[in-house]
Amino acid sequence: MARLLFCLVAAVAAAALTDPLVEGASNAGWFGLGSFTDHSMLDVVPTLLVGAVLGAFYVACSARPLLSARVRAVRDVAARPLAPLFPAIFALQLAVLFAIESVEQVVVYGHPLGGAIWLGGPVAVALAAHAVACVVLTVLVARALRALTGVAVRIARRVLVVRGARALNVFRFVRRAPAAALVQRSHPLATRAGKRAPPFLAVA
């Protein structure tokens, strides 16, 4: 589950960040006069938001077992070798790209435009650009998630320490309160004294 979630985060980030670059180059005429794009960038911001939510969920899922096991070093999927994950991430990246471009075309034009226009450029160039982005952004996403997981663990531990200290103080106060009330009931004159009360016998 953690591996799939990490692959989704990396794939969504790579698709959302690479697609505008490829489409921008196509719209600027870098690849000739062909029609390679749908001339719309509406899919970028929602896709990045989805990636951010998935990333936050991954950090929460990775930090929780580290807290329960009290492990100081962050060891999760993002800290393992990434090369075996590249094919799966690239496949998910293309699937995400196709999905967001198709939805965008339906929203803007009322129907999918068909063909390879979802790639945003010539097939070979677009695939090469997305492949390079897959490797680079997967490494960057892994570092970011690893760092965020470590920060989340440290913050959560400090919160737990503060809450534990407060709970201990409350427990001590609750234990002392009945003893003070017992002394007041047993020796009312001593508790009303303005200064030091006279000595009296007390059962330990």
Buried (B, 14 or more C-beta within 10 A) or exposed (E): EEBEBBBBBBBBBBBBBBBBBBBBBBBEEEBEEEEBBBEBBBBBEEBBEBBEEBBBEBBEBBBEEBEEEEEEEBEBBBBEEBEEBBEBBBEBBBEBBBBBBBBBBEEBEEEBBEEBBBBBBBEEBBBEBBBEBBBEBBBBBBEBBBEBBBEBBEEBBEEEEEEEEEEEEEEEEEEEEEEEEEBEEEBEEBEEEEEEEEEEEEEE
